[in-house]
C-alpha cells in the first residue's frame, strides 16, 4: 500500500470534469484507489463521492493505493493533479 | 397516533377522507406507491432498464456532438454518464426499492434529495453548483421511468388519495385531469392559484396555503380534508371520523339533488333566460360540458394545447381539434380564445423569454409579435368555423391599435383561405377579453368595435388591485368584490347594453354561486365557468327575483365599506 499527499493546484478544484477524469483514470488500474480529505475516505471510482469531498484549489488530499499496479497508478494520478487535470490553469 | 389539525385557505368545497400521498418538488409527478413483495424484482429490473436507456440516450448525444464538431460539450456528457453509473445513483435506489418496497421513481427521488442535502453543505460555490448536474441526470432517469409507468401506475382507489404538494403548476394540472383524486392540499397558492382553479374544475375539495403541510403530513397518514372550512385533520379519532363521514354523506346528497335541475331551462323568476356556458381546456372536457348541460362553450383556453410539448401544434392539428369541439357542440356557440401564453403559462412559443411577468409579452402581445404563430392559429380556427358555431376571442387587449392589428391579421387569414378556396364562416364573430383595466374603463369604445365582450375577472382583479396572483404573500389582498373591480364590471356590462353587444364573464367570479345574484342584479346575462359549477350556479339563477336583486346589487355597487360588502352579499343571497 502506498500513501501520498497531493495538493490541488487547478483553479476550479476537484469539480465535475476533473473528477470524471480522475475516475476514468482510476478505473484503468487493478489497484484499489482512495482519496482522503479531512478524515473522509472515498473511492476514486465514485465520481459523486469525489465531488462531495469538495476539494477546492489550495487544499490537500491524500492518495491511498493498494494493489498489484499501485506504483504506476499513484504516479499517473499524481501527474494528473500536477498537470492541472489538463485544464491549463 | 397523535391527531391534530392544520389550517389553510379553502378553495374548493366538499369533504374528502383518505390517505395522504406526498408529491416531490423536483419532479411533481413522482408519487410513492407500494410494491408487492413478489413484484420487487420486477421493479428493480425496471429501474435498471431505465438506467440503461438513459445511458444509451447520453451516448447517442455524445456521438452527435462529435459529429457536429461540438466536442467542447463532450466532457459534460461524460460527467453525466459517470454520475449515472455512480453507485449513489445506480445502486442506492435499488436498496431502497428492496428495503422500503417503494417504486423506482420514489427510490431515486429520495436518493436525489439526500445527495442535494450533502451538496448544500459544501462551501465551495463552484462545486456546490454541480448538484445541478446530478439533478439533470436523475430527472432523465425519472422521465424514462414515468414514461414506462403511464400504463402501469394504478392506484386502486384514486378517490381516496389526497395529494399533498408544495404547489401545482399549470402544466402539471394537465396530468392530474385524467385522475379523480380525493383532494388537493398545497403549501403555496391562494384562492385563485391554479391548484384552486383545477380543484374547482374537478369538483374536489381543496385547501391551499397550508404552511409546512409536507413536513407535518407523512405518507399514508389518514386525513380528513374539510374544503368548506379549510381544515385538514391528520390521523383523526374514530369519533371525528364518524362525524365527518356523516357530513360527507350529507354533502354528497346535496350534490346529487343538483342533477335534478340539469334539464330545467335556466331562467330567473322574472322569466329572463340566462346563458350558462362552460370553460374548457382540452377537447376531453366536452364530456363534463355535456354532463352539466351547458348552453355552449364560453371559453376554450387554447394554450393548453400548446403546453408540455417541444414543438407547437401545426395548423392541421389545431384545425382537427377545433373542428371536433365545434362539431360535438352542434349549433351551440364555441368561443375559442386565441393563445394566452406567457406569464404563468409557458409554451414552446415563450422560448428564451426571460421575464414571465403578467405585465410582459404575453397573450395578444406575444401573438402580434409572432404573426406567423398567430396566423397559423387563426387559419385553423377559421377553417373549423365551417363546421359549427365558432367565435374568436382575443385575450388581454389593452389598446385599439392592438385590436385593429388583430382584425387585420384575421382579414389576411381569411383572404389566404379564400385564395385557396377553403370554406369558412366569413361572418365569424370576434370578441375581446376585458381584463386590462384600461379597456374596462374604455369599454364603450371596445363594445362599439367588437362583436361581443368577455370579462376575465381573474386578471381584471389582478391588474386593478396590483396583486400578483402567483404570490401567496399578497393573496389575502385579492378581492373580487373590491368596489373598483365591481365598478369596472358594471361599466363593461353597461357598454354592452348601449351597443347591444353580448357581455359575458368567464373568470372565477362567474362560477362562484355566492356572486351569481349580484352579477344577475348588475344585468349580466351570460356566465361562463368550469362545467362543475354550472348546476350550482343554475340553482341560484332559478331562485332569483330580478326586481329584488337589482335593488340590492345597486346597494352593493354604491357601498365603499369593505366590511359591509360581505353583509350585503349575504343579504342578496337570502
Interface residues (C-beta under 8 A of the other chain):
Chain A: X12 X13 X14 X15 X16 X17 X19 X20 X23 X24 X46 X47 X48 X49 X51 X52 X54 X56
Chain B: X75 X76 X78 X79 X82 X83 X86 X87 X88 X89 X115 X118 X119 X122 X123 X124 X126 X127 X128 X130 X133 X134
